[in-house]
Amino acid sequence: MLRAVLGDYGDLDDVGITMGTRFHDDLDLESIDLVTLGGHLQARYGESVNFAEYLAGLGLEEIIGLTVGQLVEHIAGCLRAPGER
């Protein structure tokens, strides 16, 4: 999904993506890129993963510091059965 979002201007081969990789500082994603990523997540996982709603609950500094790991945890939490949350 990150390849699709970054398109031609992001070379993921040069970046070692880990759970600590930050979308803004490390991958240079802008807010419009996060919107695009949200669309890809919704297409892949359906309504259960609402990235826009997740971002709306964060402050600006939290959005700027958002990591791949935080997003992975959010997705995993959304996909767990209701009794497992």
DRENDOLUM-476899 format. One record per atom (N, C-alpha, C, O): x, y, z; chain. Coordinates in steps of 0.2 Angstrom, whole numbers, plus 5000, padded with zeros to 4 digits. Layout:
<bati><u>X</u><v>Y</v><w>Z</w><kette>A</kette></bati>
...
//
This chain:
<bati><u>5004</u><v>4994</v><w>5000</w><kette>A</kette></bati>
<bati><u>5000</u><v>5000</v><w>5000</w><kette>A</kette></bati>
<bati><u>5004</u><v>5006</v><w>5000</w><kette>A</kette></bati>
<bati><u>5003</u><v>5011</v><w>4997</w><kette>A</kette></bati>
<bati><u>5010</u><v>5006</v><w>5004</w><kette>A</kette></bati>
<bati><u>5014</u><v>5012</v><w>5004</w><kette>A</kette></bati>
<bati><u>5017</u><v>5014</v><w>4997</w><kette>A</kette></bati>
<bati><u>5018</u><v>5019</v><w>4995</w><kette>A</kette></bati>
<bati><u>5019</u><v>5008</v><w>4993</w><kette>A</kette></bati>
<bati><u>5021</u><v>5010</v><w>4986</w><kette>A</kette></bati>
<bati><u>5016</u><v>5013</v><w>4982</w><kette>A</kette></bati>
<bati><u>5017</u><v>5018</v><w>4978</w><kette>A</kette></bati>
<bati><u>5010</u><v>5011</v><w>4983</w><kette>A</kette></bati>
<bati><u>5004</u><v>5014</v><w>4979</w><kette>A</kette></bati>
<bati><u>5003</u><v>5022</v><w>4981</w><kette>A</kette></bati>
<bati><u>5002</u><v>5026</v><w>4977</w><kette>A</kette></bati>
<bati><u>5004</u><v>5023</v><w>4988</w><kette>A</kette></bati>
<bati><u>5003</u><v>5030</v><w>4990</w><kette>A</kette></bati>
<bati><u>5009</u><v>5034</v><w>4988</w><kette>A</kette></bati>
<bati><u>5008</u><v>5040</v><w>4986</w><kette>A</kette></bati>
<bati><u>5015</u><v>5032</v><w>4989</w><kette>A</kette></bati>
<bati><u>5021</u><v>5036</v><w>4987</w><kette>A</kette></bati>
<bati><u>5022</u><v>5037</v><w>4980</w><kette>A</kette></bati>
<bati><u>5025</u><v>5042</v><w>4978</w><kette>A</kette></bati>
<bati><u>5020</u><v>5032</v><w>4976</w><kette>A</kette></bati>
<bati><u>5020</u><v>5033</v><w>4969</w><kette>A</kette></bati>
<bati><u>5028</u><v>5033</v><w>4966</w><kette>A</kette></bati>
<bati><u>5032</u><v>5030</v><w>4969</w><kette>A</kette></bati>
<bati><u>5029</u><v>5038</v><w>4962</w><kette>A</kette></bati>
<bati><u>5035</u><v>5039</v><w>4959</w><kette>A</kette></bati>
<bati><u>5040</u><v>5043</v><w>4963</w><kette>A</kette></bati>
<bati><u>5046</u><v>5043</v><w>4963</w><kette>A</kette></bati>
<bati><u>5037</u><v>5047</v><w>4968</w><kette>A</kette></bati>
<bati><u>5042</u><v>5051</v><w>4972</w><kette>A</kette></bati>
<bati><u>5045</u><v>5048</v><w>4978</w><kette>A</kette></bati>
<bati><u>5048</u><v>5051</v><w>4982</w><kette>A</kette></bati>
<bati><u>5043</u><v>5042</v><w>4980</w><kette>A</kette></bati>
<bati><u>5045</u><v>5038</v><w>4986</w><kette>A</kette></bati>
<bati><u>5049</u><v>5032</v><w>4984</w><kette>A</kette></bati>
<bati><u>5046</u><v>5028</v><w>4980</w><kette>A</kette></bati>
<bati><u>5055</u><v>5031</v><w>4986</w><kette>A</kette></bati>
<bati><u>5059</u><v>5025</v><w>4985</w><kette>A</kette></bati>
<bati><u>5059</u><v>5021</v><w>4991</w><kette>A</kette></bati>
<bati><u>5063</u><v>5022</v><w>4995</w><kette>A</kette></bati>
<bati><u>5055</u><v>5016</v><w>4992</w><kette>A</kette></bati>
<bati><u>5054</u><v>5012</v><w>4998</w><kette>A</kette></bati>
<bati><u>5060</u><v>5007</v><w>4998</w><kette>A</kette></bati>
<bati><u>5062</u><v>5005</v><w>5004</w><kette>A</kette></bati>
<bati><u>5064</u><v>5006</v><w>4993</w><kette>A</kette></bati>
<bati><u>5070</u><v>5002</v><w>4993</w><kette>A</kette></bati>
<bati><u>5075</u><v>5005</v><w>4997</w><kette>A</kette></bati>
<bati><u>5079</u><v>5001</v><w>5000</w><kette>A</kette></bati>
<bati><u>5076</u><v>5011</v><w>4997</w><kette>A</kette></bati>
<bati><u>5081</u><v>5015</v><w>5001</w><kette>A</kette></bati>
<bati><u>5079</u><v>5016</v><w>5008</w><kette>A</kette></bati>
<bati><u>5083</u><v>5018</v><w>5012</w><kette>A</kette></bati>
<bati><u>5073</u><v>5014</v><w>5010</w><kette>A</kette></bati>
<bati><u>5071</u><v>5015</v><w>5017</w><kette>A</kette></bati>
<bati><u>5069</u><v>5009</v><w>5020</w><kette>A</kette></bati>
<bati><u>5065</u><v>5005</v><w>5017</w><kette>A</kette></bati>
<bati><u>5072</u><v>5007</v><w>5026</w><kette>A</kette></bati>
<bati><u>5070</u><v>5001</v><w>5029</w><kette>A</kette></bati>
<bati><u>5064</u><v>5003</v><w>5034</w><kette>A</kette></bati>
<bati><u>5065</u><v>5006</v><w>5039</w><kette>A</kette></bati>
<bati><u>5058</u><v>5000</v><w>5031</w><kette>A</kette></bati>
<bati><u>5052</u><v>5002</v><w>5035</w><kette>A</kette></bati>
<bati><u>5052</u><v>4997</v><w>5041</w><kette>A</kette></bati>
<bati><u>5052</u><v>4991</v><w>5040</w><kette>A</kette></bati>
<bati><u>5051</u><v>5000</v><w>5047</w><kette>A</kette></bati>
<bati><u>5050</u><v>4996</v><w>5053</w><kette>A</kette></bati>
<bati><u>5044</u><v>4998</v><w>5057</w><kette>A</kette></bati>
<bati><u>5040</u><v>5003</v><w>5054</w><kette>A</kette></bati>
<bati><u>5042</u><v>4996</v><w>5062</w><kette>A</kette></bati>
<bati><u>5036</u><v>4998</v><w>5066</w><kette>A</kette></bati>
<bati><u>5038</u><v>5005</v><w>5068</w><kette>A</kette></bati>
<bati><u>5033</u><v>5009</v><w>5070</w><kette>A</kette></bati>
<bati><u>5044</u><v>5007</v><w>5069</w><kette>A</kette></bati>
<bati><u>5045</u><v>5014</v><w>5071</w><kette>A</kette></bati>
<bati><u>5046</u><v>5019</v><w>5066</w><kette>A</kette></bati>
<bati><u>5047</u><v>5025</v><w>5067</w><kette>A</kette></bati>
<bati><u>5045</u><v>5017</v><w>5060</w><kette>A</kette></bati>
<bati><u>5045</u><v>5022</v><w>5054</w><kette>A</kette></bati>
<bati><u>5040</u><v>5027</v><w>5055</w><kette>A</kette></bati>
<bati><u>5034</u><v>5025</v><w>5055</w><kette>A</kette></bati>
<bati><u>5041</u><v>5033</v><w>5054</w><kette>A</kette></bati>
<bati><u>5036</u><v>5038</v><w>5055</w><kette>A</kette></bati>
<bati><u>5034</u><v>5040</v><w>5048</w><kette>A</kette></bati>
<bati><u>5038</u><v>5041</v><w>5043</w><kette>A</kette></bati>
<bati><u>5028</u><v>5041</v><w>5047</w><kette>A</kette></bati>
<bati><u>5025</u><v>5043</v><w>5040</w><kette>A</kette></bati>
<bati><u>5027</u><v>5050</v><w>5038</w><kette>A</kette></bati>
<bati><u>5029</u><v>5051</v><w>5032</w><kette>A</kette></bati>
<bati><u>5027</u><v>5055</v><w>5042</w><kette>A</kette></bati>
<bati><u>5029</u><v>5061</v><w>5040</w><kette>A</kette></bati>
<bati><u>5037</u><v>5062</v><w>5040</w><kette>A</kette></bati>
<bati><u>5039</u><v>5064</v><w>5035</w><kette>A</kette></bati>
<bati><u>5040</u><v>5061</v><w>5045</w><kette>A</kette></bati>
<bati><u>5047</u><v>5062</v><w>5046</w><kette>A</kette></bati>
<bati><u>5052</u><v>5058</v><w>5041</w><kette>A</kette></bati>
<bati><u>5057</u><v>5060</v><w>5038</w><kette>A</kette></bati>
<bati><u>5050</u><v>5051</v><w>5041</w><kette>A</kette></bati>
<bati><u>5054</u><v>5046</v><w>5038</w><kette>A</kette></bati>
<bati><u>5052</u><v>5045</v><w>5031</w><kette>A</kette></bati>
<bati><u>5056</u><v>5044</v><w>5026</w><kette>A</kette></bati>
<bati><u>5045</u><v>5045</v><w>5029</w><kette>A</kette></bati>
<bati><u>5043</u><v>5044</v><w>5023</w><kette>A</kette></bati>
<bati><u>5040</u><v>5050</v><w>5019</w><kette>A</kette></bati>
<bati><u>5039</u><v>5049</v><w>5013</w><kette>A</kette></bati>
<bati><u>5041</u><v>5056</v><w>5022</w><kette>A</kette></bati>
<bati><u>5039</u><v>5062</v><w>5019</w><kette>A</kette></bati>
<bati><u>5031</u><v>5062</v><w>5017</w><kette>A</kette></bati>
<bati><u>5030</u><v>5065</v><w>5012</w><kette>A</kette></bati>
<bati><u>5027</u><v>5058</v><w>5020</w><kette>A</kette></bati>
<bati><u>5020</u><v>5058</v><w>5018</w><kette>A</kette></bati>
<bati><u>5017</u><v>5065</v><w>5020</w><kette>A</kette></bati>
<bati><u>5018</u><v>5067</v><w>5026</w><kette>A</kette></bati>
<bati><u>5013</u><v>5068</v><w>5016</w><kette>A</kette></bati>
<bati><u>5009</u><v>5074</v><w>5018</w><kette>A</kette></bati>
<bati><u>5002</u><v>5072</v><w>5020</w><kette>A</kette></bati>
<bati><u>5000</u><v>5066</v><w>5019</w><kette>A</kette></bati>
<bati><u>4998</u><v>5076</v><w>5022</w><kette>A</kette></bati>
<bati><u>4991</u><v>5075</v><w>5024</w><kette>A</kette></bati>
<bati><u>4987</u><v>5072</v><w>5018</w><kette>A</kette></bati>
<bati><u>4983</u><v>5067</v><w>5019</w><kette>A</kette></bati>
<bati><u>4988</u><v>5074</v><w>5012</w><kette>A</kette></bati>
<bati><u>4984</u><v>5071</v><w>5006</w><kette>A</kette></bati>
<bati><u>4986</u><v>5064</v><w>5005</w><kette>A</kette></bati>
<bati><u>4982</u><v>5060</v><w>5003</w><kette>A</kette></bati>
<bati><u>4993</u><v>5062</v><w>5007</w><kette>A</kette></bati>
<bati><u>4995</u><v>5055</v><w>5006</w><kette>A</kette></bati>
<bati><u>4992</u><v>5051</v><w>5012</w><kette>A</kette></bati>
<bati><u>4990</u><v>5045</v><w>5010</w><kette>A</kette></bati>
<bati><u>4990</u><v>5054</v><w>5017</w><kette>A</kette></bati>
<bati><u>4987</u><v>5050</v><w>5023</w><kette>A</kette></bati>
<bati><u>4980</u><v>5049</v><w>5021</w><kette>A</kette></bati>
<bati><u>4977</u><v>5043</v><w>5022</w><kette>A</kette></bati>
<bati><u>4977</u><v>5053</v><w>5017</w><kette>A</kette></bati>
<bati><u>4970</u><v>5052</v><w>5015</w><kette>A</kette></bati>
<bati><u>4970</u><v>5047</v><w>5010</w><kette>A</kette></bati>
<bati><u>4965</u><v>5042</v><w>5010</w><kette>A</kette></bati>
<bati><u>4975</u><v>5047</v><w>5005</w><kette>A</kette></bati>
<bati><u>4975</u><v>5042</v><w>5000</w><kette>A</kette></bati>
<bati><u>4976</u><v>5035</v><w>5003</w><kette>A</kette></bati>
<bati><u>4973</u><v>5030</v><w>5002</w><kette>A</kette></bati>
<bati><u>4981</u><v>5035</v><w>5008</w><kette>A</kette></bati>
<bati><u>4982</u><v>5028</v><w>5012</w><kette>A</kette></bati>
<bati><u>4976</u><v>5026</v><w>5015</w><kette>A</kette></bati>
<bati><u>4974</u><v>5020</v><w>5015</w><kette>A</kette></bati>
<bati><u>4972</u><v>5030</v><w>5018</w><kette>A</kette></bati>
<bati><u>4965</u><v>5029</v><w>5021</w><kette>A</kette></bati>
<bati><u>4961</u><v>5025</v><w>5016</w><kette>A</kette></bati>
<bati><u>4957</u><v>5021</v><w>5018</w><kette>A</kette></bati>
<bati><u>4961</u><v>5028</v><w>5010</w><kette>A</kette></bati>
<bati><u>4957</u><v>5025</v><w>5005</w><kette>A</kette></bati>
<bati><u>4959</u><v>5018</v><w>5003</w><kette>A</kette></bati>
<bati><u>4955</u><v>5013</v><w>5002</w><kette>A</kette></bati>
<bati><u>4965</u><v>5017</v><w>5003</w><kette>A</kette></bati>
<bati><u>4968</u><v>5010</v><w>5002</w><kette>A</kette></bati>
<bati><u>4966</u><v>5005</v><w>5007</w><kette>A</kette></bati>
<bati><u>4965</u><v>5000</v><w>5006</w><kette>A</kette></bati>
<bati><u>4967</u><v>5008</v><w>5013</w><kette>A</kette></bati>
<bati><u>4965</u><v>5004</v><w>5019</w><kette>A</kette></bati>
<bati><u>4958</u><v>5002</v><w>5019</w><kette>A</kette></bati>
<bati><u>4956</u><v>4996</v><w>5020</w><kette>A</kette></bati>
<bati><u>4953</u><v>5006</v><w>5017</w><kette>A</kette></bati>
<bati><u>4946</u><v>5005</v><w>5017</w><kette>A</kette></bati>
<bati><u>4945</u><v>5000</v><w>5012</w><kette>A</kette></bati>
<bati><u>4941</u><v>4995</v><w>5012</w><kette>A</kette></bati>
<bati><u>4948</u><v>5001</v><w>5006</w><kette>A</kette></bati>
<bati><u>4947</u><v>4996</v><w>5000</w><kette>A</kette></bati>
<bati><u>4949</u><v>4989</v><w>5002</w><kette>A</kette></bati>
<bati><u>4946</u><v>4984</v><w>5000</w><kette>A</kette></bati>
<bati><u>4955</u><v>4989</v><w>5006</w><kette>A</kette></bati>
<bati><u>4957</u><v>4982</v><w>5008</w><kette>A</kette></bati>
<bati><u>4953</u><v>4979</v><w>5014</w><kette>A</kette></bati>
<bati><u>4952</u><v>4973</v><w>5013</w><kette>A</kette></bati>
<bati><u>4952</u><v>4983</v><w>5019</w><kette>A</kette></bati>
<bati><u>4949</u><v>4980</v><w>5025</w><kette>A</kette></bati>
<bati><u>4942</u><v>4982</v><w>5026</w><kette>A</kette></bati>
<bati><u>4939</u><v>4979</v><w>5031</w><kette>A</kette></bati>
<bati><u>4939</u><v>4986</v><w>5022</w><kette>A</kette></bati>
<bati><u>4932</u><v>4988</v><w>5023</w><kette>A</kette></bati>
<bati><u>4931</u><v>4993</v><w>5028</w><kette>A</kette></bati>
<bati><u>4935</u><v>4996</v><w>5030</w><kette>A</kette></bati>
<bati><u>4924</u><v>4993</v><w>5030</w><kette>A</kette></bati>
<bati><u>4922</u><v>4999</v><w>5034</w><kette>A</kette></bati>
<bati><u>4925</u><v>4998</v><w>5041</w><kette>A</kette></bati>
<bati><u>4925</u><v>5003</v><w>5045</w><kette>A</kette></bati>
<bati><u>4927</u><v>4992</v><w>5043</w><kette>A</kette></bati>
<bati><u>4930</u><v>4991</v><w>5050</w><kette>A</kette></bati>
<bati><u>4936</u><v>4995</v><w>5052</w><kette>A</kette></bati>
<bati><u>4937</u><v>4996</v><w>5057</w><kette>A</kette></bati>
<bati><u>4940</u><v>4996</v><w>5046</w><kette>A</kette></bati>
<bati><u>4946</u><v>5000</v><w>5048</w><kette>A</kette></bati>
<bati><u>4945</u><v>5007</v><w>5045</w><kette>A</kette></bati>
<bati><u>4945</u><v>5009</v><w>5039</w><kette>A</kette></bati>
<bati><u>4943</u><v>5012</v><w>5049</w><kette>A</kette></bati>
<bati><u>4941</u><v>5019</v><w>5047</w><kette>A</kette></bati>
<bati><u>4947</u><v>5023</v><w>5049</w><kette>A</kette></bati>
<bati><u>4948</u><v>5026</v><w>5055</w><kette>A</kette></bati>
<bati><u>4952</u><v>5024</v><w>5045</w><kette>A</kette></bati>
<bati><u>4958</u><v>5028</v><w>5046</w><kette>A</kette></bati>
<bati><u>4957</u><v>5035</v><w>5047</w><kette>A</kette></bati>
<bati><u>4960</u><v>5038</v><w>5052</w><kette>A</kette></bati>
<bati><u>4952</u><v>5038</v><w>5044</w><kette>A</kette></bati>
<bati><u>4950</u><v>5045</v><w>5045</w><kette>A</kette></bati>
<bati><u>4947</u><v>5046</v><w>5052</w><kette>A</kette></bati>
<bati><u>4949</u><v>5051</v><w>5055</w><kette>A</kette></bati>
<bati><u>4943</u><v>5042</v><w>5054</w><kette>A</kette></bati>
<bati><u>4941</u><v>5042</v><w>5061</w><kette>A</kette></bati>
<bati><u>4947</u><v>5042</v><w>5066</w><kette>A</kette></bati>
<bati><u>4947</u><v>5046</v><w>5071</w><kette>A</kette></bati>
<bati><u>4951</u><v>5037</v><w>5065</w><kette>A</kette></bati>
<bati><u>4957</u><v>5036</v><w>5069</w><kette>A</kette></bati>
<bati><u>4961</u><v>5043</v><w>5069</w><kette>A</kette></bati>
<bati><u>4963</u><v>5045</v><w>5075</w><kette>A</kette></bati>
<bati><u>4962</u><v>5046</v><w>5064</w><kette>A</kette></bati>
<bati><u>4966</u><v>5052</v><w>5063</w><kette>A</kette></bati>
<bati><u>4963</u><v>5058</v><w>5067</w><kette>A</kette></bati>
<bati><u>4966</u><v>5062</v><w>5070</w><kette>A</kette></bati>
<bati><u>4956</u><v>5058</v><w>5066</w><kette>A</kette></bati>
<bati><u>4952</u><v>5063</v><w>5069</w><kette>A</kette></bati>
<bati><u>4953</u><v>5063</v><w>5077</w><kette>A</kette></bati>
<bati><u>4952</u><v>5068</v><w>5080</w><kette>A</kette></bati>
<bati><u>4954</u><v>5058</v><w>5080</w><kette>A</kette></bati>
<bati><u>4955</u><v>5057</v><w>5087</w><kette>A</kette></bati>
<bati><u>4962</u><v>5059</v><w>5089</w><kette>A</kette></bati>
<bati><u>4963</u><v>5059</v><w>5095</w><kette>A</kette></bati>
<bati><u>4967</u><v>5060</v><w>5085</w><kette>A</kette></bati>
<bati><u>4973</u><v>5062</v><w>5087</w><kette>A</kette></bati>
<bati><u>4975</u><v>5070</v><w>5086</w><kette>A</kette></bati>
<bati><u>4971</u><v>5073</v><w>5082</w><kette>A</kette></bati>
<bati><u>4979</u><v>5072</v><w>5090</w><kette>A</kette></bati>
<bati><u>4981</u><v>5079</v><w>5090</w><kette>A</kette></bati>
<bati><u>4986</u><v>5080</v><w>5084</w><kette>A</kette></bati>
<bati><u>4989</u><v>5075</v><w>5081</w><kette>A</kette></bati>
<bati><u>4988</u><v>5086</v><w>5082</w><kette>A</kette></bati>
<bati><u>4992</u><v>5087</v><w>5077</w><kette>A</kette></bati>
<bati><u>4999</u><v>5084</v><w>5078</w><kette>A</kette></bati>
<bati><u>5002</u><v>5081</v><w>5073</w><kette>A</kette></bati>
<bati><u>5002</u><v>5085</v><w>5083</w><kette>A</kette></bati>
<bati><u>5009</u><v>5082</v><w>5085</w><kette>A</kette></bati>
<bati><u>5008</u><v>5074</v><w>5084</w><kette>A</kette></bati>
<bati><u>5013</u><v>5071</v><w>5082</w><kette>A</kette></bati>
<bati><u>5003</u><v>5071</v><w>5086</w><kette>A</kette></bati>
<bati><u>5002</u><v>5064</v><w>5086</w><kette>A</kette></bati>
<bati><u>5002</u><v>5062</v><w>5079</w><kette>A</kette></bati>
<bati><u>5004</u><v>5057</v><w>5077</w><kette>A</kette></bati>
<bati><u>4998</u><v>5066</v><w>5075</w><kette>A</kette></bati>
<bati><u>4998</u><v>5064</v><w>5068</w><kette>A</kette></bati>
<bati><u>5005</u><v>5065</v><w>5064</w><kette>A</kette></bati>
<bati><u>5007</u><v>5060</v><w>5060</w><kette>A</kette></bati>
<bati><u>5008</u><v>5070</v><w>5066</w><kette>A</kette></bati>
<bati><u>5015</u><v>5071</v><w>5063</w><kette>A</kette></bati>
<bati><u>5020</u><v>5065</v><w>5065</w><kette>A</kette></bati>
<bati><u>5024</u><v>5063</v><w>5061</w><kette>A</kette></bati>
<bati><u>5019</u><v>5063</v><w>5071</w><kette>A</kette></bati>
<bati><u>5023</u><v>5058</v><w>5074</w><kette>A</kette></bati>
<bati><u>5021</u><v>5051</v><w>5073</w><kette>A</kette></bati>
<bati><u>5024</u><v>5046</v><w>5075</w><kette>A</kette></bati>
<bati><u>5015</u><v>5050</v><w>5069</w><kette>A</kette></bati>
<bati><u>5012</u><v>5043</v><w>5068</w><kette>A</kette></bati>
<bati><u>5017</u><v>5038</v><w>5065</w><kette>A</kette></bati>
<bati><u>5020</u><v>5040</v><w>5060</w><kette>A</kette></bati>
<bati><u>5017</u><v>5033</v><w>5068</w><kette>A</kette></bati>
<bati><u>5022</u><v>5027</v><w>5065</w><kette>A</kette></bati>
<bati><u>5018</u><v>5022</v><w>5062</w><kette>A</kette></bati>
<bati><u>5012</u><v>5021</v><w>5063</w><kette>A</kette></bati>
<bati><u>5022</u><v>5018</v><w>5058</w><kette>A</kette></bati>
<bati><u>5019</u><v>5012</v><w>5055</w><kette>A</kette></bati>
<bati><u>5016</u><v>5007</v><w>5060</w><kette>A</kette></bati>
<bati><u>5011</u><v>5004</v><w>5059</w><kette>A</kette></bati>
<bati><u>5020</u><v>5007</v><w>5066</w><kette>A</kette></bati>
<bati><u>5018</u><v>5002</v><w>5071</w><kette>A</kette></bati>
<bati><u>5011</u><v>5004</v><w>5074</w><kette>A</kette></bati>
<bati><u>5007</u><v>5000</v><w>5076</w><kette>A</kette></bati>
<bati><u>5010</u><v>5011</v><w>5075</w><kette>A</kette></bati>
<bati><u>5004</u><v>5013</v><w>5078</w><kette>A</kette></bati>
<bati><u>4998</u><v>5012</v><w>5073</w><kette>A</kette></bati>
<bati><u>4993</u><v>5010</v><w>5075</w><kette>A</kette></bati>
<bati><u>4999</u><v>5012</v><w>5066</w><kette>A</kette></bati>
<bati><u>4994</u><v>5011</v><w>5061</w><kette>A</kette></bati>
<bati><u>4993</u><v>5003</v><w>5061</w><kette>A</kette></bati>
<bati><u>4987</u><v>5001</v><w>5061</w><kette>A</kette></bati>
<bati><u>4998</u><v>4999</v><w>5062</w><kette>A</kette></bati>
<bati><u>4997</u><v>4992</v><w>5062</w><kette>A</kette></bati>
<bati><u>4993</u><v>4990</v><w>5068</w><kette>A</kette></bati>
<bati><u>4989</u><v>4986</v><w>5068</w><kette>A</kette></bati>
<bati><u>4995</u><v>4993</v><w>5074</w><kette>A</kette></bati>
<bati><u>4991</u><v>4991</v><w>5080</w><kette>A</kette></bati>
<bati><u>4983</u><v>4993</v><w>5079</w><kette>A</kette></bati>
<bati><u>4979</u><v>4990</v><w>5081</w><kette>A</kette></bati>
<bati><u>4982</u><v>4999</v><w>5076</w><kette>A</kette></bati>
<bati><u>4975</u><v>5001</v><w>5075</w><kette>A</kette></bati>
<bati><u>4972</u><v>4996</v><w>5070</w><kette>A</kette></bati>
<bati><u>4966</u><v>4995</v><w>5072</w><kette>A</kette></bati>
<bati><u>4975</u><v>4994</v><w>5065</w><kette>A</kette></bati>
<bati><u>4972</u><v>4990</v><w>5060</w><kette>A</kette></bati>
<bati><u>4970</u><v>4983</v><w>5064</w><kette>A</kette></bati>
<bati><u>4965</u><v>4980</v><w>5063</w><kette>A</kette></bati>
<bati><u>4975</u><v>4981</v><w>5068</w><kette>A</kette></bati>
<bati><u>4974</u><v>4974</v><w>5071</w><kette>A</kette></bati>
<bati><u>4968</u><v>4975</v><w>5076</w><kette>A</kette></bati>
<bati><u>4964</u><v>4970</v><w>5077</w><kette>A</kette></bati>
<bati><u>4968</u><v>4980</v><w>5080</w><kette>A</kette></bati>
<bati><u>4963</u><v>4981</v><w>5084</w><kette>A</kette></bati>
<bati><u>4956</u><v>4982</v><w>5081</w><kette>A</kette></bati>
<bati><u>4951</u><v>4979</v><w>5084</w><kette>A</kette></bati>
<bati><u>4955</u><v>4985</v><w>5075</w><kette>A</kette></bati>
<bati><u>4949</u><v>4985</v><w>5072</w><kette>A</kette></bati>
<bati><u>4947</u><v>4978</v><w>5069</w><kette>A</kette></bati>
<bati><u>4941</u><v>4977</v><w>5068</w><kette>A</kette></bati>
<bati><u>4952</u><v>4974</v><w>5067</w><kette>A</kette></bati>
<bati><u>4950</u><v>4968</v><w>5064</w><kette>A</kette></bati>
<bati><u>4949</u><v>4962</v><w>5069</w><kette>A</kette></bati>
<bati><u>4946</u><v>4957</v><w>5068</w><kette>A</kette></bati>
<bati><u>4951</u><v>4963</v><w>5076</w><kette>A</kette></bati>
<bati><u>4949</u><v>4958</v><w>5081</w><kette>A</kette></bati>
<bati><u>4942</u><v>4958</v><w>5082</w><kette>A</kette></bati>
<bati><u>4938</u><v>4962</v><w>5081</w><kette>A</kette></bati>
<bati><u>4940</u><v>4952</v><w>5084</w><kette>A</kette></bati>
<bati><u>4933</u><v>4951</v><w>5085</w><kette>A</kette></bati>
<bati><u>4931</u><v>4955</v><w>5091</w><kette>A</kette></bati>
<bati><u>4935</u><v>4956</v><w>5096</w><kette>A</kette></bati>
<bati><u>4925</u><v>4957</v><w>5092</w><kette>A</kette></bati>
<bati><u>4923</u><v>4962</v><w>5097</w><kette>A</kette></bati>
<bati><u>4924</u><v>4960</v><w>5104</w><kette>A</kette></bati>
<bati><u>4926</u><v>4964</v><w>5108</w><kette>A</kette></bati>
<bati><u>4924</u><v>4953</v><w>5105</w><kette>A</kette></bati>
<bati><u>4925</u><v>4950</v><w>5112</w><kette>A</kette></bati>
<bati><u>4933</u><v>4950</v><w>5114</w><kette>A</kette></bati>
<bati><u>4935</u><v>4950</v><w>5119</w><kette>A</kette></bati>
<bati><u>4937</u><v>4951</v><w>5109</w><kette>A</kette></bati>
<bati><u>4944</u><v>4951</v><w>5110</w><kette>A</kette></bati>
<bati><u>4947</u><v>4958</v><w>5111</w><kette>A</kette></bati>
<bati><u>4953</u><v>4959</v><w>5113</w><kette>A</kette></bati>
<bati><u>4943</u><v>4963</v><w>5110</w><kette>A</kette></bati>
<bati><u>4946</u><v>4970</v><w>5110</w><kette>A</kette></bati>
<bati><u>4947</u><v>4972</v><w>5117</w><kette>A</kette></bati>
<bati><u>4949</u><v>4978</v><w>5119</w><kette>A</kette></bati>
//
